[in-house]
Amino acid sequence: MVARPGREALASALPRLRQEWDAELVVANGENLAGGFGVTRAVLQEVYAAGVDVVTSGNHIWDRKEGVALLDEDSRLLRPANYPPGNPGFGSTIVTTRSARVAVLNLQGRVFLPPIDDPFRIGRRLIEELRAETPVIVVDFHAEATAEKQAFARYVDGLASVVVGTHTHVQTADEQLLPGGTAYITDLGMTGSHAGVIGHRADVAIQRAMRMTPVALEAASGDQRVQGVAVEVDPTTGRAQRIERFEVRMG
């Protein structure tokens, strides 16, 4: 979800999507909610009111002081669990839905991103700990490299119910059920304006790329879309039964 266009598109489309899918849990990555970078209390309340149950994040969660301050007080707002010890916040949470207890785990990759702690070893250990509480586990693996996301999904196939990639803002067409029963997609895509460059104004993004000097990005407007996947999971075994990619265009 990127900036106001993303929040507006979400508020418009999500109630219908929840009803259409009879969705028991909605998880959305929110690291770009506030003007494209970080979160605030006000924008979090907007997405909760729209129907989001858990907000995951990534490297941009640290961009706003107000958002960082929220990490210790809001268990529905996650930051990647493999940031080094001493950082505020929660890397996972467990939500009770109509038919199951669902664990949500947030991790961040290291290829082309800050070299934080190993998401593979830490992620697997945390998944195994969460399985003592519930077999239904959803993982947001926030990473740049396709290969790293795919490798992690294969690594935890049969342990996690769902592994979804975020960060690149471009929806991939590789949704699948892995052999062990894990639903996977390399990138969920982006909820926001698709009229620019990954949610930002194209002219400003082009200037930044050509000059190679710092330029403040601004949210694009127009061509608002909601992208993601819907996954059906057996609440007893934790195995995914179905994954379907979707895109809703506004207007």
C-alpha positions, 0 to 999 in steps of 0.5 A: 500500500503506497500513500494516500492513493493506496489507502483510498483504493484499499478502503474502496475495494477491501470490504467487497473483497472480504465479502467475496472471498469470505476472508477470515484474515487480511494481511497487508504490507504497510511500510509505504503507507504515510506519503510513501515512507513509513507509517503514522497512527492516523494512516494505520487507523485508516487501514484497520478501519478498511478491514486489514487485520495485520500490517507487515512491513520492511526496511521503510518501517524505520523512516518515521519516528512516529511509526517506530514509536508505535512498534512496541505498542501495536501488536498488529503492526509487525517489523521484520523479525530478523532485525538485530536484538534491541530494536523495538517491535514485534516480528510475529503475532497470532490472530484468532479467526472464525475457524483457526488461530493464524500466526503471521511472521514478518522477515526481510531478505539481505540481497541488495538490502541492509545485511541484517540477521539471517532470515533463513535460520531465524525464520525457520526457528520462529516458524517451528516455534509458532507451529507449537501454537498453530499449524496455520502460518503466513509469512511476509518475506520482504526482499529485493531478489526473486531467487532469495524469495523463492529459496526461502519458500522452498526452505520452509515448504510444508512448515509455513502455510503461505509465503508471500514476497513484498518490496518490489511493488510489481505483481508477479505471475508465479502464484503456486502451491509448492509440493509440501503444501505452502502457497507462494508468490514472489511479489504480491504487487502494489496497492496504489497508483500505477500511473508512475514508478512503483507508486511515485511520480514518474517525472521525479523518479526519472530525475532521481535516476538520471541525476544520481543525487537525492531527490524527494519522491512524491506519490503518483496519482491516477490508475489506482489498483488493489493487488494481492492474493487470496489463499485457502488453508486447511485449518487442521493441517495448515496446508494451503488448498488454493492460491489465486492472484487478483487485481482490482482497478478503480474507476 
